[in-house]
Amino acid sequence: MAEKKNTVSLVWDIAKPIADELGLILWDVRFQKEGANWYLRIFIDKEGGIDIEDCVNMSHAIEEPLDRLDPIEQSYNLQVSSPGIERDLVRDEHFLRFIGEKIMLKLPRAVDGQKEFHGTLENYENGELTVLYAQDKTLTVNKKETSWIRLDDFPGFN
């Protein structure tokens, strides 16, 4: 029996070829409830960054396929935006793209007396990332064991 795809996977499959056609990188898709409302958030990127026109173009291009294929049962608000600075790193390709870059991460439980780490992403393999922090210490952790992981676009302002 085939595994039933969740909403995010279904929307990803719809959005990816559209983003590719528009010359955009599909960064992430999230379907989240906030209060009484549901939000379908599609994050896009491209070399040199995106602008409002890219967001509008993606929004317009995906509206008809979403309406036609109807992968979401409840009503929702569609939002298309940039992943922003200090963007969340979620997918394997995010980590592989940013090896050697400054990142920050938060753990639900302290390691060596701290929960938040700022350092350089040294390696990523099979869901495990290694971060060089505090000049000579390394932390290796599975991404599933973190609260969040983000690019650190403002190192030194910690």
C-alpha positions as CSV (number, residue, x, y, z in Angstrom):
1,M,0.0,0.0,0.0
2,A,1.4,3.4,-1.0
3,E,2.1,5.9,1.8
4,K,-0.2,8.8,1.9
5,K,1.6,12.1,1.5
6,N,1.1,14.9,4.0
7,T,0.0,18.4,3.0
8,V,3.5,19.8,2.9
9,S,4.7,17.0,0.6
10,L,1.7,17.4,-1.7
11,V,2.2,21.2,-1.9
12,W,6.0,20.8,-2.4
13,D,5.3,18.5,-5.4
14,I,3.1,21.2,-6.9
15,A,5.3,24.2,-6.1
16,K,8.7,22.8,-7.1
17,P,8.3,22.7,-10.9
18,I,6.6,26.1,-10.7
19,A,9.5,27.6,-8.8
20,D,12.0,26.0,-11.2
21,E,10.1,27.4,-14.2
22,L,10.3,30.9,-12.6
23,G,14.0,30.6,-11.9
24,L,13.5,30.3,-8.2
25,I,14.7,27.9,-5.5
26,L,11.9,26.4,-3.4
27,W,13.3,26.8,0.1
28,D,10.5,25.4,2.3
29,V,6.8,24.8,2.6
30,R,5.0,25.0,5.9
31,F,1.3,24.4,6.7
32,Q,0.6,25.9,10.1
33,K,-2.3,26.7,12.3
34,E,-2.1,30.0,14.2
35,G,-5.1,30.7,16.4
36,A,-8.2,29.8,14.3
37,N,-6.5,30.3,11.0
38,W,-4.4,28.0,8.8
39,Y,-1.5,29.3,6.8
40,L,0.2,27.8,3.8
41,R,3.7,29.4,3.6
42,I,5.9,28.9,0.6
43,F,9.4,30.2,1.0
44,I,11.4,31.0,-2.2
45,D,14.9,32.1,-2.9
46,K,17.3,32.8,-5.8
47,E,20.9,33.9,-6.3
48,G,21.1,37.5,-5.4
49,G,17.9,37.4,-3.4
50,I,14.2,37.7,-4.2
51,D,12.0,40.8,-4.4
52,I,8.3,41.4,-4.1
53,E,7.8,40.7,-7.8
54,D,9.2,37.1,-7.4
55,C,6.7,36.5,-4.5
56,V,3.8,37.9,-6.6
57,N,4.8,35.8,-9.6
58,M,5.0,32.6,-7.5
59,S,1.8,33.3,-5.7
60,H,-0.1,33.9,-9.0
61,A,1.5,30.9,-10.6
62,I,0.6,28.4,-7.8
63,E,-3.0,29.6,-7.1
64,E,-4.6,27.8,-10.1
65,P,-2.9,24.4,-9.5
66,L,-3.7,24.6,-5.8
67,D,-7.3,25.3,-6.6
68,R,-7.5,22.6,-9.3
69,L,-5.7,19.9,-7.4
70,D,-7.2,20.9,-4.0
71,P,-4.6,19.2,-1.8
72,I,-5.9,21.0,1.4
73,E,-9.3,20.3,2.9
74,Q,-9.7,23.3,5.1
75,S,-9.6,27.0,4.2
76,Y,-6.2,28.7,4.5
77,N,-4.2,31.8,3.8
78,L,-1.5,31.6,1.1
79,Q,1.8,33.4,1.9
80,V,4.8,33.5,-0.4
81,S,8.0,35.0,0.9
82,S,11.7,34.9,1.2
83,P,13.2,32.7,3.9
84,G,14.8,35.9,5.1
85,I,18.1,36.5,6.9
86,E,18.9,34.1,9.7
87,R,16.9,31.6,7.6
88,D,15.9,28.2,9.1
89,L,18.0,25.3,7.8
90,V,15.6,22.4,7.5
91,R,16.3,20.2,4.5
92,D,19.4,18.2,3.7
93,E,20.3,20.5,0.8
94,H,20.2,23.5,3.1
95,F,22.9,22.0,5.3
96,L,25.0,20.8,2.3
97,R,24.8,24.3,0.7
98,F,26.0,26.1,3.9
99,I,28.9,23.9,5.0
100,G,31.6,26.3,6.1
101,E,29.2,29.1,7.0
102,K,28.2,30.5,10.4
103,I,25.1,29.0,12.0
104,M,23.3,29.0,15.3
105,L,21.3,26.3,16.8
106,K,19.2,25.7,19.9
107,L,18.9,22.4,21.8
108,P,15.9,21.5,24.0
109,R,18.4,20.2,26.6
110,A,21.7,21.7,27.6
111,V,25.0,20.2,26.5
112,D,28.1,21.4,28.5
113,G,25.8,23.8,30.3
114,Q,24.4,25.6,27.2
115,K,21.4,25.2,24.9
116,E,22.3,27.8,22.2
117,F,25.4,27.4,20.0
118,H,27.0,29.8,17.5
119,G,29.7,28.4,15.2
120,T,30.7,27.1,11.8
121,L,28.9,24.2,10.1
122,E,31.8,21.9,9.6
123,N,30.0,18.8,8.3
124,Y,26.6,17.3,7.5
125,E,25.9,13.7,6.8
126,N,22.8,11.5,7.3
127,G,21.0,14.1,9.4
128,E,24.0,14.8,11.7
129,L,25.7,18.1,11.7
130,T,29.0,19.0,13.2
131,V,29.5,22.6,14.4
132,L,32.8,24.1,15.4
133,Y,32.2,26.6,18.2
134,A,34.2,28.4,20.9
135,Q,37.3,28.3,18.7
136,D,38.2,24.7,19.3
137,K,35.2,22.8,20.5
138,T,32.9,20.7,18.3
139,L,29.3,19.7,18.7
140,T,27.8,16.8,16.7
141,V,24.1,16.5,16.9
142,N,21.2,15.0,14.8
143,K,19.1,17.8,13.4
144,K,16.0,16.0,14.8
145,E,17.4,16.6,18.3
146,T,17.4,20.4,17.9
147,S,14.8,23.1,18.5
148,W,16.0,25.1,15.5
149,I,19.0,25.7,13.3
150,R,19.5,28.9,11.4
151,L,22.1,30.8,9.4
152,D,24.0,33.3,11.6
153,D,24.0,36.3,9.4
154,F,25.1,38.6,12.3
155,P,28.0,36.8,14.0
156,G,29.3,38.8,16.9
157,F,25.9,40.1,17.9
158,N,25.1,37.1,20.2
